[in-house]
Amino acid sequence: MFEKLFSIKGRMNRIDYFLYTMVLVIIYFLVKYNMVNSAGLYIEKGEIIPFIIFAFVVLYFFTVFSIKRLHDMGYSGKLIILPYLIILQVIIGDTARDNYILSTILQIALGIVLMLYPSKEEENKYE
């Protein structure tokens, strides 16, 4: 069962996508909450590297889940690169604040689409 979570092959229906994503979000915020200092202002210096590694692991699973969900909708998983291009544009863009707001809105919209868009009932090439 767990080996399927690590692979980008296959499909993931809306309910599984929603549940796995929510579990991942809860774990992420619990870990982040526990790493923030008592004042709640920043992550301690010695915890930044473990947190960055943890953040990349979470990002990996979000990517895998989103690719599988795109497969279930009948689309190529390559479409997942679009949100990352937006994030990259925010990082290197001139108007970082405005781009950050746009990026956040687009990522939320993508998440909503992935959770609400119906599955293709017939078999597709991503089985």
N, C-alpha and C positions, 0 to 999 in steps of 0.2 A: 504494500500500500504506500509506504513512505517513499519508495524509489520513484513513484509517479510524481511526487511533489517536486523533485529535483529536475525532471526532464521537461523540455519544451514541446515534446511530442504529445499529441492527443488533444482532447477537448476538456473544457470545464464549463458546466452549466451555470446559470445565474445564481442559484442558491449556494452551490459550492464556492463560487467566486466570492460571493458576499460573506459567507461564513469564514473562509480562510483569510480573506482580507481583514475582516473585523478582528479576528484572533491576532493577526500580525500587527495591526494598529494598537491593540491593547498591550501586547507584549512590548512593542516599541516604546509606548508612553510610560509603561511601568519601569522599564530599564532606564529611560531618560530621566524620569522623576527620581529614581534612586541615585542617579549619578550627579544630580544638581546639588550644589551645596545648600547649607541650611538657609542662607539668605534667598535662595532661589534665583540667583542672578546668572550663574554660569556653571559650566562643568569644570570640576577641579583639573588642575594641570596634569596630574598623573593619570587621569581617566580619559583624556582626549583621544589617545591612540586606540584603546579598546572600544571607545564609543564610535570612532570612525569605522573601525572594522565591523562592528555590529551594524552600523548604518548601511554599509555596503552589502552585508548579508541580507538585511531587510529589503534593500533595493533589488537585489537579485531575485528574491521570492516574489516581490511585486511584479517584476518583469516577467517571470515565468508564469505567474497566474494570469497576467494580462494577455500574454501571447496565447495561452490555452483558451482564454475566453474569446479572443479574436478568432481563433480556429473554430470554436463552437458556433460563432456567428457567420462562418463561411469566408472569413477574410484572412489574408496572410499576416503572420506574426510580425512581419517587417514593418507594419504600420506603427508598432510600438516605438519606433525611433523618433516619431514626431514629437512626443512630449519631451524627449531628451534633447532634441534640437532647440526646443523652446527654452529649456533650462540652460543650455549652453549659451544661447543668445542673451539670457538674463545675466549670466556670469560675465560675459565679455562686452555687453551692451553699454552704450553711453548713458542712457536714462534708466539706471538700475531699478529705481523705486517703481516707476510706471511699468517696466517690463516684469517686475516681480508680481505686481498685482495682476497683470494680464496672464502671466504664466500660471499663477494660482487659480485663476478663474478657468482657464483652459484645462488644467489638470483635474479640477473638480468636475467639469463638464464631461471629460473623458471617463472618469470613474462612474458618473451617473449613467452614461451611455452603456458602459460595459455591464453595469448591474441591471439595467432595464431592457436592453435590446434583446429580443427573443432569439432563441437558438434556432439553427437550421435543423429541422427535424430529419431531413433526408441525409444519407451518408455524404460525406465530402472527403476531399483528399487529405484531410488532417486527422482522420480516424486513428 
